[in-house]
Amino acid sequence: METSEKPFEQRKRLPVWFKVKFETGPRFQTMRGLVKELNLHTVCEEARCPNQWECWNRGTATFMILGEICTRSCGFCAVATGKPELLDRDEPRRVGEAVKSLGLNHAVITSVNRDELEDGGAALFAKTVEEVRAQNPSCTIEVLIPDFQGDHQALEKIWDARPDILNHNLETVPRLYGRVRPQAKYQRSLEVLERSFKKGLRTKTGIMVGLGETPDEIQKVMEDLVAIRCDILTIGQYLQPSKEHLSVVRYYLPEEFTRLKASGEKMGIPHVESGPLVRSSYHAEDQVRGAF
């Protein structure tokens, strides 16, 4: 049943298990300096990820390409919405350089939506994959892509780049798309994952909980993912970035995330990463090892 709670309201107090220890160690400072020096963006900063401190201290980050302004207005996302700037054609080279400087074994690349572009920015996305691979031959590459409005030619550019993992997030259950992802379509996102699998790529997706979904709706999403043979599913708690964003309907208990992991893997999803602070790119390298 749809919640009667107002979609936008003051943020609730976080339960104790969401307490994050902020530590700005040497690796954190190195990461911050490198991102600034190379004029790059990370989803860690732009989306206000609660795991930024942990990941940056481990020397890992998710690079966000195609600028820092998104053409969509998802109700959950802290990334700025508006009119994007011109594409930075040198950005792929600098991402490759950053991955090399950090000595990464697994690189994650995502982007804003660029619906105003003919190919949604797919060509520059593919070029970034190629640059990272050219400069870091032993590094595995994971891409977290937009749906490119389902455009087959745009998706072909990503498929041809042959990333090791193709990630596209469903984000929530179909019923809530109107509030959570108003410019997206659940079936279209499923098709992106299914078509990517049929192109021979390992696939991954993620959902948030706490937005008003029901257990049966989560179960149905898992069934859909089993049907299209998705390899990895991440499940994390939605946290309201600001009072202008969708409110949290409820906080799941840690043991509920444990049960969701067990349920998904029992159904046939090879690897489910589930926890309060789990995000799509959180411990991404470990998730890959867990699935393959």
C-alpha positions in Angstrom: 0.0 0.0 0.0 1.3 3.5 -0.9 2.4 5.4 2.2 0.3 8.4 3.2 3.4 10.3 4.3 4.3 13.5 2.6 7.0 12.9 0.0 9.2 15.8 1.1 9.6 16.6 4.8 12.2 17.1 7.5 14.8 14.4 7.8 14.3 11.8 10.5 17.0 11.1 13.1 19.4 8.4 12.0 19.5 5.1 13.9 22.7 4.4 15.8 23.9 1.8 13.2 24.3 4.6 10.6 27.0 6.4 12.6 30.0 6.9 10.4 33.4 7.8 11.7 34.9 10.6 9.7 38.7 10.2 9.3 40.8 12.3 6.9 43.9 10.2 6.8 46.9 10.4 4.3 45.1 8.4 1.6 42.0 10.6 1.9 44.1 13.7 1.4 45.9 12.1 -1.5 42.6 11.3 -3.2 41.1 14.7 -2.6 44.2 16.4 -4.0 44.3 14.2 -7.1 40.7 14.7 -7.9 41.2 18.5 -7.6 44.4 18.5 -9.5 43.0 16.6 -12.5 39.7 18.5 -12.4 37.6 15.4 -12.0 34.3 14.7 -10.3 33.3 11.8 -8.0 29.9 10.5 -7.2 31.3 10.2 -3.6 31.2 14.0 -3.3 28.4 15.0 -5.7 25.9 12.5 -4.3 27.0 13.0 -0.7 27.8 9.3 -0.2 28.1 8.3 3.5 30.9 6.0 2.6 33.3 8.6 1.2 35.5 8.7 4.2 36.0 4.9 4.3 36.4 4.5 0.5 38.8 7.4 0.1 41.0 6.2 3.0 41.2 2.9 1.1 42.3 4.7 -2.0 39.1 4.0 -4.0 36.5 6.3 -5.6 33.8 6.2 -8.2 34.6 8.7 -11.0 31.6 10.7 -12.3 32.1 11.8 -15.9 30.1 13.9 -18.4 30.1 16.9 -16.0 28.4 17.5 -12.6 25.0 18.6 -13.7 22.3 16.1 -14.5 19.4 16.6 -16.9 17.0 14.5 -14.8 15.4 15.3 -11.4 15.2 12.1 -9.4 13.6 12.6 -6.0 16.4 10.8 -4.1 19.6 12.1 -5.7 21.8 15.0 -4.4 23.5 15.5 -7.8 22.6 19.0 -9.2 19.9 19.2 -11.9 19.9 21.8 -14.7 21.6 22.7 -18.0 24.9 20.9 -18.4 28.1 22.4 -19.7 29.9 21.4 -22.8 31.5 18.0 -22.8 35.1 17.9 -21.6 36.8 15.8 -24.4 40.0 15.4 -22.4 38.2 13.9 -19.3 38.7 10.3 -20.4 42.5 10.7 -20.4 42.5 12.3 -16.9 40.3 9.5 -15.5 42.8 7.0 -16.8 45.7 9.0 -15.3 43.9 9.1 -11.9 43.3 5.3 -11.9 47.0 4.9 -12.7 48.2 7.3 -10.0 46.0 5.5 -7.4 47.2 2.1 -8.5 43.6 0.8 -8.6 42.9 -2.9 -9.3 39.2 -2.1 -10.0 37.9 1.2 -11.3 34.3 2.3 -11.2 33.0 4.9 -13.7 29.6 6.5 -13.6 28.0 9.6 -15.0 25.2 12.1 -14.8 22.3 11.8 -17.4 22.9 13.8 -20.5 19.6 13.5 -22.2 20.2 16.6 -24.3 23.0 14.9 -26.3 22.2 12.7 -29.3 23.9 9.7 -27.8 23.5 10.7 -24.1 27.2 10.9 -23.8 27.8 7.2 -24.6 30.7 7.9 -26.9 32.7 9.8 -24.2 31.7 7.1 -21.7 33.1 4.4 -24.0 36.2 6.5 -24.6 36.8 6.7 -20.8 36.7 2.9 -20.5 39.2 2.7 -23.4 41.5 5.2 -21.8 41.4 3.6 -18.3 42.2 0.2 -19.9 45.0 1.6 -22.1 46.8 3.2 -19.1 45.9 0.4 -16.7 45.9 -3.0 -18.5 45.5 -5.1 -15.4 42.7 -3.1 -13.9 39.2 -4.4 -14.1 36.6 -1.8 -15.1 33.0 -1.4 -13.9 30.6 1.1 -15.4 27.5 2.4 -13.8 25.5 3.7 -16.8 22.4 5.7 -17.4 19.6 4.1 -19.4 20.5 6.3 -22.5 16.7 6.4 -22.9 16.9 2.9 -24.2 18.7 4.0 -27.4 20.2 0.9 -28.9 23.0 2.7 -30.8 24.1 4.5 -27.7 24.2 1.3 -25.7 26.2 -0.4 -28.5 29.0 2.1 -27.8 29.1 1.0 -24.2 28.9 -2.7 -25.1 31.7 -2.4 -27.7 34.0 -1.0 -25.0 33.6 -4.3 -23.1 33.7 -3.2 -19.5 34.2 -6.1 -17.0 31.0 -5.2 -15.2 28.0 -3.3 -16.5 25.9 -1.8 -13.8 22.6 0.0 -14.2 20.5 0.7 -11.1 16.8 0.0 -10.9 16.9 2.1 -7.7 13.4 1.1 -6.5 10.3 -0.9 -7.2 8.1 -0.2 -10.2 5.2 1.4 -8.3 7.4 4.2 -6.9 9.1 5.2 -10.1 6.8 8.2 -10.5 8.2 9.8 -7.4 11.7 8.3 -7.3 12.7 8.2 -11.0 10.1 10.3 -12.8 12.0 10.4 -16.2 12.9 6.7 -16.1 10.9 3.5 -16.7 11.3 0.3 -14.8 10.9 -2.0 -17.8 13.3 0.0 -19.8 16.0 -0.3 -17.1 15.4 -4.1 -16.9 15.8 -4.3 -20.7 19.2 -2.4 -20.5 20.4 -5.1 -18.1 19.0 -8.0 -20.1 20.4 -6.8 -23.4 23.7 -6.2 -21.8 23.8 -9.8 -20.5 22.9 -11.1 -24.0 25.9 -9.1 -25.3 28.1 -11.3 -23.0 28.6 -8.8 -20.2 28.4 -9.4 -16.5 25.6 -7.3 -15.1 24.9 -5.6 -11.8 22.1 -3.4 -10.4 21.1 -1.8 -7.1 18.0 -0.8 -5.2 17.3 1.4 -2.2 14.9 0.5 0.5 13.0 2.7 2.9 11.0 4.6 0.3 7.7 2.9 1.0 8.1 -0.4 -0.9 6.6 -3.6 0.4 8.3 -7.0 1.0 6.3 -8.5 -1.9 7.5 -5.7 -4.2 11.1 -6.3 -3.3 10.6 -10.0 -3.9 9.1 -9.3 -7.4 12.2 -7.2 -8.3 14.4 -10.1 -7.3 12.4 -12.5 -9.4 12.7 -10.1 -12.4 16.5 -10.0 -11.9 16.7 -13.8 -11.7 14.7 -14.0 -14.9 17.2 -11.8 -16.8 20.2 -13.5 -15.1 21.6 -10.5 -13.3 24.9 -11.3 -11.6 25.1 -8.8 -8.7 22.4 -7.0 -6.7 23.2 -4.3 -4.1 20.6 -3.3 -1.5 21.1 -0.3 0.8 19.1 2.1 2.9 17.8 5.3 1.3 19.1 8.3 3.2 17.5 11.7 2.6 20.2 14.1 1.3 18.2 17.2 2.3 14.7 18.3 3.2 14.1 19.0 -0.5 14.5 15.3 -1.3 12.1 12.4 -0.7 11.6 11.6 2.9 12.6 8.3 4.5 9.5 6.2 5.1 11.3 3.9 7.5 14.7 2.6 8.4 15.4 -1.1 7.9 17.1 -3.0 10.7 20.5 -4.6 10.0 19.0 -8.1 10.3 16.4 -7.3 7.6 19.3 -6.6 5.2 20.8 -9.9 6.1 17.5 -11.6 5.3 17.2 -9.8 2.0 20.7 -11.0 1.0 19.8 -14.6 1.9 16.5 -14.4 0.0 18.0 -13.0 -3.1 20.9 -15.6 -3.3 18.5 -18.4 -2.5 16.3 -17.3 -5.5 19.3 -17.5 -7.8 21.1 -14.1 -7.8 24.8 -15.1 -7.7 25.8 -12.3 -5.3 23.7 -9.9 -3.2 25.5 -7.2 -1.2 23.0 -6.0 1.4 23.4 -3.6 4.3 22.3 -0.2 5.7 25.2 1.7 4.2 25.6 -0.4 1.0 25.7 1.6 -2.2 26.2 0.6 -5.7 29.9 1.1 -5.8 30.6 0.3 -2.1 33.3 -2.5 -1.9 32.7 -3.0 -5.7 36.0 -4.9 -6.0 34.9 -7.3 -3.3 31.5 -7.8 -4.9 33.1 -8.9 -8.1 35.2 -11.4 -6.3 32.1 -12.6 -4.4 30.2 -13.3 -7.6 32.9 -14.7 -9.9 
